[in-house]
Amino acid sequence: MKIWLDGGLRDIESARVSVLDHGLTVGDGIFETVKATDGTPFALTRHLNRLTRSARGLGLPDPDHDEVRRACAAVLEANPMPLGRLRITYTGGHGPLGSDRGDQGPTLVVALGATTRRPDSTAVVTVPWTRNERGALTGLKTTSYAENVVALARAHQHGASEALFGNTVGQLCEGTGSNVFVVLDGEIHTPPLASGCLAGITRELAVEWTGARETDLPLDVLDRADEVFLTSTLRDIQAVHRVDERELAGAPGPVTAKAMRVFEERAGDDLDP
Ligand SMILES: Cc1ncc(COP(=O)(O)O)c(C=O)c1O
């Protein structure tokens, strides 16, 4: 397996970054996960634009899109696979032990892992911890993801594949690595970005392609929604058949099933929408 590090392809076994990389010591980094089908990335332009937004939010230098594209292409070519998760990581680089950033420039890693198509429906749990809709990192895709590690472990303990967070004012926000949509009276709603959720690329496309509305939703909307679904790079649109103890029999329901069809069609028509 080959990855990209510091300007070229390396063997994953021998590739090394500094043990003082600020991404490692304090989580000072950003990332993107991109789906790649038969070696072709999906929506790469949107992912690169979000990478730049995250970099600016953290005060990292703008990533060089040409270099990142070259890195993605090289890694995909070196590791052929039917369905891959391409992972772009960009950190503050070698730095001091505290929160001040060093001056040796950022680290760029592009890696690829094999994955399989997700099931059409899944179970989720809600967690008691909150997303902070007013934090310095709100809306940025940073490598400070340990809260998501803890919440996802909780989901797995309960036989679920995702954990959903409310925000500090009790509104529905997002999952550890996905956005959430609900169907109410036949209409699709998803929390607005002001809820503190990540501006998911799949969310953005689903809103565009299904006409879903951005609506402030209380967390307990999950107790009464007719249908619930998740969106993310590797889930696309995925129905939810259980929220905590509540079963949503027959998931995907009709509205979700239609959204899944529309998403698949539109995504198939344009690989970089
Ligand atoms: C916290 C969080 N929310 C939402 C998403 C979904 O975003 P995307 O559709 O761009 O994968 C992700 C990405 O994996 C995420 O990490």
The ligand as an ORCA input file, in Angstrom:
! r2SCAN-3c Opt
* xyz 0 1
  C     -18.928     15.582     11.995
  C     -19.330     15.260     10.602
  N     -20.559     15.613     10.181
  C     -20.982     15.325      8.943
  C     -20.192     14.629      8.038
  C     -20.688     14.310      6.655
  O     -20.017     15.071      5.702
  P     -19.741     14.567      4.219
  O     -21.082     14.363      3.579
  O     -18.989     15.682      3.601
  O     -18.983     13.299      4.319
  C     -18.896     14.288      8.429
  C     -17.993     13.639      7.476
  O     -17.621     12.553      7.459
  C     -18.465     14.592      9.729
  O     -17.243     14.242     10.139
*
